[in-house]
Amino acid sequence: MSVTNSTTKDLADEASRLRRRLAKVQQQPSSSGNDLPQPEGGERFLHRCLFELPLPVMVHSEDGEVLLISKAWTELTGYTPEELPTIDAWIRRAFARDQPSIRAGIAALFEQQKPVREHAFRILTKSGQQRLWDFTSTPVGRLPDGRRAVISMAVDVTDRLSDGHAAEPAAADDLSRSQHAERTTARQLQLNQIARVNTLGEMAAGLAHEINQPLAAIGNYTAACQDLVAQTPELSGAPIAEYLQEISEQVYRTGQIIRRLRMLVRNSNPHRSTIDINSLVREVVEIAAADARLKGIELALELASALPAVWADRIQLEQIVLNLIQNAMEAVATCPAKRVSISTACLTPAGLARGSVEVAVCDSGEGIEVDDVERVFEPFFSTKPQGMGMGLSICRSIALAHNGNITAENNTGGGATFRLMLPVADG
């Protein structure tokens, strides 16, 4: 048996012993008669067992909180529990490369039903030393507050694998297999998330179709009432005629919004044409306006005049702008000043005849953590508790496909601004 296999077997055996111990602690009756006293309680006793275990142990929840780090983990890495409050803090400190795939692999652990064994991960200690660790991670159910938790145990195999030259290729092979497994797991997670997004799109399209039917009926009844009013002399000039006209206009407006929503979520091949950005922004703001009114959020438009057109797929651009506005509205939802401004501009770099058109969405929220300004565009990274982490990633992919880009920055006076930049159409 190889060294790696024996160490992972040790981890699995240790994890099994811990689970059995947990079951005994949870089932132990309260002390009475000749029972031994348990002054610290089962949970505290188990916590102490894990902390004192002579192996690196970490318990973390699905929202990223690190619940426990064993003494051995601290001794081997040099990182204190205060320096590793979240799993993301551990990843940023310990893994110099492939951080997105590491995050995806850890997120996938919560979907597993059995222990996951991973070999020869290169980690960086606080002193700058590189070590090789074998990990075994096991889902352990849910915490009292409903969050899922995982316990990860490690064995430092650096010295064992570097004892002789014969062991080094094995370490490299293990590392290669581990990285391949990480990529496979990350890809599977990505496909699962995309499938959910597509399902939501189909549901939205179906819902829009169902809403159209009663909306059409309202329009028909309104038209019939208008005909009756027109044929009744005593109602001539009465307020009811004005009210019916307002209903008719609102029905038409609602129908246009639903039509655009259906176009946003339906599956279709990109169709590019010359686009007036100002017109597109006005239409998207119309879609978001109803939700903004309900939440007491002000949507302010600052559109530049005489903007050149861009060559793009209209539906995909609407998807980007709508996503940016919705994110901004979420950012200001709990702020005293609930204001989101959407502006357009033409940028012409010095010495170039052909510039770009910019759409900027600025909010008055709390801004973005400095370390997350660029990470917000990574797949499955989200600063929202229930976020899927796909919106901004998809938006940037669409922008890049149009030879443009999206950037994020914090405002000097608070809040953040996202900028969509697209090249001006030729000709």
C-alpha positions as CSV (number, residue, x, y, z in Angstrom):
1,M,0.0,0.0,0.0
2,S,1.4,3.5,-0.9
3,V,2.0,6.1,1.7
4,T,-0.8,8.3,0.3
5,N,-3.4,5.5,0.5
6,S,-2.4,4.6,4.0
7,T,-2.6,8.2,5.2
8,T,-6.1,8.7,3.7
9,K,-7.2,5.4,5.2
10,D,-6.0,6.8,8.6
11,L,-8.1,9.9,8.0
12,A,-11.2,7.9,7.1
13,D,-10.7,5.7,10.1
14,E,-10.3,8.7,12.4
15,A,-13.4,10.4,10.9
16,S,-15.4,7.2,11.5
17,R,-14.2,7.1,15.2
18,L,-15.2,10.7,15.6
19,R,-18.7,10.1,14.2
20,R,-19.2,7.2,16.5
21,R,-18.0,9.3,19.4
22,L,-20.4,12.0,18.4
23,A,-23.3,9.6,18.4
24,K,-22.4,8.3,21.8
25,V,-22.1,11.8,23.2
26,Q,-25.5,12.8,21.7
27,Q,-27.2,9.7,23.1
28,Q,-25.6,9.8,26.5
29,P,-28.3,10.1,29.2
30,S,-28.1,12.9,31.8
31,S,-26.1,11.9,34.9
32,S,-28.1,10.2,37.7
33,G,-27.4,7.5,40.2
34,N,-24.0,6.0,39.4
35,D,-23.6,7.7,36.0
36,L,-20.4,9.6,35.5
37,P,-21.0,13.4,35.6
38,Q,-20.6,15.4,32.4
39,P,-20.0,18.9,33.7
40,E,-19.0,20.3,30.3
41,G,-21.9,18.8,28.2
42,G,-21.6,16.6,25.1
43,E,-21.1,19.4,22.6
44,R,-18.2,21.0,24.6
45,F,-16.6,17.7,25.1
46,L,-16.7,16.9,21.4
47,H,-15.4,20.4,20.6
48,R,-12.4,19.7,23.0
49,C,-11.8,16.3,21.4
50,L,-11.6,17.8,17.9
51,F,-9.4,20.7,19.1
52,E,-6.9,18.4,20.8
53,L,-6.8,15.8,18.0
54,P,-3.2,15.4,16.8
55,L,-4.2,16.1,13.2
56,P,-5.2,19.3,11.4
57,V,-9.0,19.5,11.6
58,M,-11.3,22.3,10.4
59,V,-15.1,22.5,10.7
60,H,-16.8,25.0,8.4
61,S,-20.3,25.9,7.3
62,E,-21.8,26.4,3.8
63,D,-21.8,30.2,4.2
64,G,-18.0,30.1,4.7
65,E,-17.8,30.5,8.5
66,V,-15.0,28.5,10.1
67,L,-16.5,27.0,13.2
68,L,-13.4,25.2,14.6
69,I,-9.7,24.8,13.9
70,S,-7.7,22.2,15.8
71,K,-4.5,23.0,17.6
72,A,-2.5,20.9,15.2
73,W,-3.8,23.0,12.3
74,T,-2.5,26.2,13.9
75,E,0.8,24.6,14.8
76,L,1.5,23.3,11.3
77,T,0.4,26.3,9.4
78,G,1.2,29.2,11.8
79,Y,-2.3,30.7,11.1
80,T,-4.4,31.4,14.2
81,P,-8.2,31.0,14.4
82,E,-8.5,34.8,14.4
83,E,-6.6,34.9,11.0
84,L,-9.0,32.3,9.5
85,P,-12.5,33.4,10.3
86,T,-13.8,32.1,7.0
87,I,-12.9,29.4,4.5
88,D,-12.2,32.1,2.0
89,A,-9.5,33.6,4.3
90,W,-7.9,30.2,4.4
91,I,-8.0,29.8,0.6
92,R,-6.5,33.2,0.0
93,R,-3.6,32.6,2.5
94,A,-2.8,29.0,1.8
95,F,-3.4,28.5,-2.0
96,A,-1.3,30.7,-4.3
97,R,-2.8,29.2,-7.5
98,D,-6.1,27.9,-8.8
99,Q,-8.1,29.6,-6.1
100,P,-11.4,29.6,-8.1
101,S,-11.2,25.8,-8.6
102,I,-10.4,25.4,-4.9
103,R,-13.5,27.4,-3.9
104,A,-15.7,25.5,-6.3
105,G,-14.4,22.2,-5.0
106,I,-15.0,23.2,-1.4
107,A,-18.5,24.4,-2.3
108,A,-19.3,21.0,-3.9
109,L,-18.4,19.2,-0.7
110,F,-21.8,20.2,0.8
111,E,-23.6,18.3,-1.9
112,Q,-21.8,15.0,-1.2
113,Q,-23.2,12.1,0.8
114,K,-19.9,10.4,1.7
115,P,-16.3,11.3,2.6
116,V,-14.3,13.0,-0.2
117,R,-10.5,12.2,-0.3
118,E,-8.2,14.5,-2.1
119,H,-4.4,14.0,-2.3
120,A,-1.3,16.2,-2.3
121,F,-2.6,19.8,-2.2
122,R,0.2,22.3,-2.1
123,I,-0.5,24.8,0.8
124,L,1.5,27.8,1.9
125,T,2.2,28.3,5.6
126,K,2.4,31.6,7.3
127,S,6.2,31.5,7.2
128,G,6.1,31.0,3.4
129,Q,7.0,27.3,3.4
130,Q,5.2,25.0,0.9
131,R,3.7,21.8,2.3
132,L,1.8,18.9,0.8
133,W,-1.4,17.9,2.5
134,D,-3.9,15.1,2.0
135,F,-7.4,16.0,2.8
136,T,-10.5,14.0,3.7
137,S,-13.7,16.0,4.0
138,T,-17.1,14.7,5.3
139,P,-20.5,16.4,5.4
140,V,-21.8,16.2,9.0
141,G,-25.4,17.4,8.5
142,R,-26.9,20.7,9.6
143,L,-26.2,23.1,12.4
144,P,-29.1,24.2,14.8
145,D,-29.6,27.3,12.6
146,G,-30.1,25.1,9.5
147,R,-26.7,25.6,7.8
148,R,-24.9,22.6,6.4
149,A,-21.4,21.8,7.8
150,V,-18.3,19.9,6.7
151,I,-15.4,18.5,8.7
152,S,-12.1,18.5,6.9
153,M,-9.1,16.5,8.2
154,A,-5.6,16.6,6.8
155,V,-2.3,14.7,7.0
156,D,0.9,16.5,6.2
157,V,2.7,14.2,3.7
158,T,5.5,16.5,2.7
159,D,8.3,14.7,4.4
160,R,7.1,11.2,3.5
161,L,6.8,12.1,-0.2
162,S,10.2,13.8,-0.3
163,D,12.2,11.0,1.4
164,G,13.4,9.6,-1.9
165,H,13.3,10.4,-5.6
166,A,10.9,7.5,-6.2
167,A,8.3,9.2,-4.2
168,E,8.4,12.5,-6.0
169,P,6.8,11.4,-9.3
170,A,4.0,9.8,-7.2
171,A,3.4,13.2,-5.5
172,A,3.3,14.9,-8.9
173,D,0.9,12.3,-10.2
174,D,-1.3,12.7,-7.2
175,L,-1.3,16.4,-7.6
176,S,-2.2,16.1,-11.2
177,R,-5.1,13.7,-10.4
178,S,-6.2,16.0,-7.6
179,Q,-6.3,19.0,-9.9
180,H,-8.2,17.1,-12.5
181,A,-10.7,16.0,-9.9
182,E,-11.1,19.6,-8.8
183,R,-11.7,20.8,-12.3
184,T,-14.2,18.0,-12.9
185,T,-16.1,18.8,-9.7
186,A,-16.0,22.6,-10.5
187,R,-17.4,21.9,-14.0
188,Q,-20.1,19.7,-12.6
189,L,-21.1,22.4,-10.1
190,Q,-21.1,25.0,-12.9
191,L,-23.4,22.8,-15.1
192,N,-25.8,22.2,-12.2
193,Q,-26.0,26.0,-11.6
194,I,-26.5,26.8,-15.2
195,A,-29.3,24.2,-15.4
196,R,-31.1,25.9,-12.6
197,V,-30.7,29.3,-14.3
198,N,-32.2,27.8,-17.5
199,T,-35.1,26.3,-15.6
200,L,-35.8,29.7,-14.0
201,G,-35.7,31.3,-17.5
202,E,-38.3,28.8,-18.8
203,M,-40.5,29.4,-15.7
204,A,-40.3,33.1,-16.3
205,A,-41.2,32.8,-20.0
206,G,-44.2,30.5,-19.1
207,L,-45.4,33.0,-16.4
208,A,-45.2,35.9,-18.9
209,H,-47.3,33.9,-21.4
210,E,-49.9,33.2,-18.7
211,I,-50.1,36.8,-17.6
212,N,-50.6,37.9,-21.2
213,Q,-54.0,36.1,-21.4
214,P,-55.8,37.9,-18.5
215,L,-54.1,41.1,-19.6
216,A,-55.5,40.8,-23.1
217,A,-59.0,40.2,-21.5
218,I,-58.6,43.4,-19.5
219,G,-57.8,45.3,-22.6
220,N,-60.8,44.0,-24.5
221,Y,-63.2,44.8,-21.6
222,T,-61.7,48.3,-21.3
223,A,-62.2,48.8,-25.1
224,A,-65.8,47.7,-24.8
225,C,-66.5,50.0,-21.9
226,Q,-65.0,52.9,-23.9
227,D,-67.4,52.1,-26.8
228,L,-70.3,52.2,-24.3
229,V,-69.3,55.5,-22.9
230,A,-68.9,57.0,-26.4
231,Q,-72.4,55.8,-27.2
232,T,-73.9,57.3,-24.0
233,P,-74.4,61.1,-24.4
234,E,-74.9,61.7,-20.7
235,L,-71.4,60.3,-20.0
236,S,-69.8,62.6,-22.5
237,G,-67.0,64.5,-20.7
238,A,-67.4,62.5,-17.5
239,P,-64.2,61.4,-15.6
240,I,-64.9,57.8,-16.4
241,A,-63.9,58.3,-20.0
242,E,-60.5,59.6,-18.8
243,Y,-60.1,56.8,-16.4
244,L,-60.8,54.2,-19.1
245,Q,-58.2,55.8,-21.4
246,E,-55.6,55.6,-18.6
247,I,-56.4,51.9,-18.0
248,S,-56.0,51.2,-21.7
249,E,-52.7,53.0,-21.8
250,Q,-51.4,51.1,-18.7
251,V,-52.6,47.8,-20.2
252,Y,-50.6,48.5,-23.3
253,R,-47.5,49.5,-21.3
254,T,-47.7,46.4,-19.2
255,G,-48.0,44.2,-22.3
256,Q,-44.8,45.8,-23.7
257,I,-42.9,45.2,-20.5
258,I,-44.0,41.5,-20.5
259,R,-43.0,41.2,-24.2
260,R,-39.6,42.4,-23.4
261,L,-39.3,40.1,-20.4
262,R,-40.2,37.2,-22.5
263,M,-37.5,38.2,-25.0
264,L,-35.0,38.5,-22.2
265,V,-35.5,34.9,-20.9
266,R,-36.3,33.0,-24.0
267,N,-33.5,30.9,-25.6
268,S,-32.5,32.4,-29.0
269,N,-29.4,32.9,-31.1
270,P,-27.7,36.3,-30.8
271,H,-29.0,38.7,-33.3
272,R,-26.9,41.8,-33.7
273,S,-28.0,45.2,-35.1
274,T,-27.2,48.9,-34.6
275,I,-28.5,49.8,-31.1
276,D,-29.4,53.2,-29.6
277,I,-28.1,52.8,-26.1
278,N,-30.2,55.6,-24.7
279,S,-33.4,54.0,-26.0
280,L,-32.3,50.6,-24.6
281,V,-31.6,52.1,-21.2
282,R,-35.0,53.8,-21.0
283,E,-36.8,50.5,-21.8
284,V,-34.8,48.6,-19.2
285,V,-35.5,51.3,-16.5
286,E,-39.2,50.9,-17.4
287,I,-39.0,47.2,-16.5
288,A,-37.3,47.9,-13.2
289,A,-39.4,51.0,-12.3
290,A,-42.3,49.1,-10.7
291,D,-40.0,47.2,-8.3
292,A,-38.2,50.4,-7.5
293,R,-41.4,52.2,-6.6
294,L,-42.4,49.4,-4.3
295,K,-39.1,49.5,-2.5
296,G,-38.9,53.3,-2.4
297,I,-35.8,53.5,-4.6
298,E,-35.2,56.5,-6.9
299,L,-34.0,55.6,-10.4
300,A,-32.3,58.7,-11.9
301,L,-31.4,58.9,-15.6
302,E,-28.5,61.0,-16.9
303,L,-28.3,60.2,-20.6
304,A,-25.8,61.9,-22.9
305,S,-27.2,63.4,-26.1
306,A,-26.3,62.4,-29.6
307,L,-24.6,59.1,-28.7
308,P,-23.2,57.0,-31.5
309,A,-24.8,53.6,-32.0
310,V,-23.3,50.2,-31.1
311,W,-23.4,46.9,-32.9
312,A,-24.8,44.4,-30.5
313,D,-27.5,41.9,-29.6
314,R,-30.3,44.0,-28.1
315,I,-31.6,41.3,-25.8
316,Q,-28.2,40.5,-24.4
317,L,-27.5,44.1,-23.7
318,E,-30.8,44.5,-21.9
319,Q,-29.9,41.5,-19.8
320,I,-26.7,43.2,-18.7
321,V,-28.2,46.6,-17.9
322,L,-31.2,45.0,-16.1
323,N,-28.8,42.9,-14.0
324,L,-26.7,45.9,-13.0
325,I,-29.7,48.0,-12.0
326,Q,-31.2,45.1,-10.0
327,N,-27.8,44.6,-8.2
328,A,-27.7,48.4,-7.4
329,M,-31.2,48.3,-6.1
330,E,-30.3,45.5,-3.7
331,A,-27.3,47.4,-2.6
332,V,-29.3,50.4,-1.5
333,A,-32.4,48.5,-0.2
334,T,-31.4,49.0,3.5
335,C,-29.7,52.5,3.1
336,P,-31.3,55.8,4.1
337,A,-30.6,57.3,0.7
338,K,-32.1,54.8,-1.8
339,R,-30.8,56.2,-5.0
340,V,-29.5,54.5,-8.2
341,S,-28.3,56.6,-11.1
342,I,-28.0,55.3,-14.6
343,S,-25.9,57.4,-17.0
344,T,-24.5,57.1,-20.5
345,A,-21.5,58.8,-22.1
346,C,-19.3,58.6,-25.2
347,L,-15.6,58.0,-24.5
348,T,-13.1,58.8,-27.3
349,P,-9.4,58.0,-26.4
350,A,-6.9,60.5,-27.6
351,G,-5.7,59.9,-31.1
352,L,-8.4,57.4,-31.9
353,A,-11.3,58.2,-34.2
354,R,-13.4,55.3,-32.9
355,G,-14.3,55.3,-29.3
356,S,-16.8,53.5,-27.0
357,V,-20.1,54.1,-25.4
358,E,-20.4,53.7,-21.7
359,V,-23.4,52.8,-19.4
360,A,-22.6,53.5,-15.8
361,V,-24.9,52.3,-12.9
362,C,-24.0,54.0,-9.6
363,D,-25.5,53.2,-6.2
364,S,-25.4,54.8,-2.8
365,G,-24.9,51.5,-0.9
366,E,-22.0,50.3,1.3
367,G,-19.7,49.6,-1.6
368,I,-17.6,46.5,-2.3
369,E,-14.9,44.9,-0.1
370,V,-11.5,45.9,-1.6
371,D,-10.5,42.3,-2.1
372,D,-13.8,41.5,-3.9
373,V,-13.8,44.3,-6.5
374,E,-12.5,42.0,-9.2
375,R,-13.8,38.7,-7.7
376,V,-17.4,39.8,-8.1
377,F,-17.1,38.8,-11.8
378,E,-15.9,35.2,-11.0
379,P,-18.4,32.4,-11.6
380,F,-20.3,31.4,-8.4
381,F,-18.8,34.1,-6.3
382,S,-21.5,36.2,-4.6
383,T,-21.6,38.7,-1.8
384,K,-25.3,37.9,-1.3
385,P,-26.3,35.1,1.1
386,Q,-28.7,33.5,-1.4
387,G,-26.8,34.6,-4.5
388,M,-25.9,32.1,-7.2
389,G,-22.9,34.1,-8.3
390,M,-23.6,33.8,-12.0
391,G,-25.2,37.2,-12.9
392,L,-22.1,39.4,-13.2
393,S,-20.0,36.5,-14.6
394,I,-22.5,36.1,-17.5
395,C,-22.7,39.9,-18.0
396,R,-18.9,40.2,-18.4
397,S,-18.9,37.2,-20.8
398,I,-21.5,38.9,-22.9
399,A,-19.6,42.2,-22.8
400,L,-16.4,40.5,-23.9
401,A,-18.2,38.7,-26.7
402,H,-19.1,42.2,-28.0
403,N,-15.5,43.4,-27.7
404,G,-16.4,45.4,-24.7
405,N,-16.0,45.0,-20.9
406,I,-17.5,45.6,-17.5
407,T,-15.6,47.1,-14.6
408,A,-16.5,47.8,-10.9
409,E,-15.2,50.5,-8.6
410,N,-16.0,52.0,-5.2
411,N,-17.2,55.6,-5.1
412,T,-15.3,58.2,-3.1
413,G,-18.4,59.2,-1.2
414,G,-19.7,55.6,-0.7
415,G,-21.4,53.1,-2.9
416,A,-20.2,51.5,-6.1
417,T,-20.3,52.0,-9.8
418,F,-20.4,49.4,-12.5
419,R,-19.4,50.5,-16.0
420,L,-20.4,48.7,-19.2
421,M,-18.2,49.8,-22.2
422,L,-19.0,48.9,-25.8
423,P,-17.2,49.9,-29.0
424,V,-18.9,52.3,-31.3
425,A,-20.4,50.6,-34.4
426,D,-18.3,50.9,-37.6
427,G,-19.5,53.4,-40.2
